Amino acid sequence: MEHHPAQSIKLADQYLEAAKRCLELRLTNPAISMAVHSAIHAKDAVYLKETETIPKPRSHVQAPGDLRSLGVLKESAIRQFARLIASKSEAEYGQEDLPVLDAVSSVQDAERFLLAVKKFLGSN
């Protein structure tokens, strides 16, 4: 199956929309999880554009450093992505509901990261 940056962006948009809907319902952990998956799909679009492949790191924790090594996104976007990845395990496997402010921050980070990726894709 071939992958294209546009398909990854479409998925990123869908996950971001799901994150926003979860946030409206005060479903904080699902909102954060959907925001994380939006960012992961946006990251995949960058890789597809630059390398025509999607790397499969042993751990998502490696992903921000790997993305940084491409040298195509601003450091602020890398930090947004790193914050999202750092929240993945707690949001998806934790036993506690995370605070609404954490969910709001995650959705905002995902939105900004996706915008940065779209800007990068549009400029190439």
Secondary structure, 3 states (H helix, E strand, C coil): CCCCHHHHHHHHHHHHHHHHHHHHCCCHHHHHHHHHHHHHHHHHHHHHHHHCCCCCCCCHHHHHHHHHHHCCCCHHHHHHHHHHHHHHHHHHHCCCCCCHHHHHHHHHHHHHHHHHHHHHHHHC
